[in-house]
Amino acid sequence: MLRKLRHQNILLFMGACIAKPKLAIVTKYCHGATLYEHIYDYKTDFSIVDVVRIVTQFSQATVLLMAIDMILDLDLD
């Protein structure tokens, strides 16, 4: 199912390695830092425009995943 998923706000799934004991998901390479790194490591001071853009993209991806039953239980705490 992940292989067929295409959306501008969802990282492209390329494949998976299921050779025990190491498991891995292979995705498209994304240049730059993660949102986590910007928030916790770099302490990036996002503008309100950036925050709205990030929340909008997250919401669009979440709605899609919920619509196709990819998210069964979403805990946003």
N, C-alpha and C positions, 0 to 999 in steps of 0.2 A: 504494500500500500504506500509506503514512504517513497518508493522509487517513482511512482506516478504523480506524487504531490508537487505541484508547481504553483508558487505564489511569490510575488515580489518581496514579501515580508517574512518569508520562511527560508531558512538556509537550505540549499539544495543537498539532498541525500544522495551520495554516490555509491555507497555500499557498506558492508559490514564484515568484520573479521570475527569469527566465532571460534577460533582455535583456543581451547582452554590452556592455561589458566588466564590468558589475557584476552579480553573482549574489547572491540573497538568499533566505533561508528565513523565512517569516512564521509566528510562533507566537503562542499566547495570551499576553497581557500578564500578567506576574507582578509584583506589588508587592513591593518590598523588594530586598535585596541578594542576590547570588549566593553560593553556597557558597564559591567561589573568593575573593570579596571578604571574606567573613567570616574565612576562614583566613589569607589573605596581606595584606590591606589593613587590616582592622579588628582583627586578632589576637584574635578572639573566643575567650573561654575557655569552651568547651563543657563542660557537665556530662556525666557518663558516660551519663545517660539520653538526652541529646541525641545523643551519638555513636552509641549503640545504635539510636536512631530513624532517624538519617540512613543508617547502614549497612544497616539492615533495608529501608528504602525503596529504596535503590540496588540491593540484592540482588534485591528483588521485580521491579523494572523490568528488570534484566539477565536474570533467568530468563525473563521473558516474551519479551523480544527474541530471546533464544537459541532459545526454543521455536518461534518463528515464522520462524526463519532470517533475522532482521534483522541479527544480529551474526554475521559469519563469522569474524572474528579479533579477539579482545578482548585488548588489551595494557593491563594495569592497573599497569604499572610507573610 
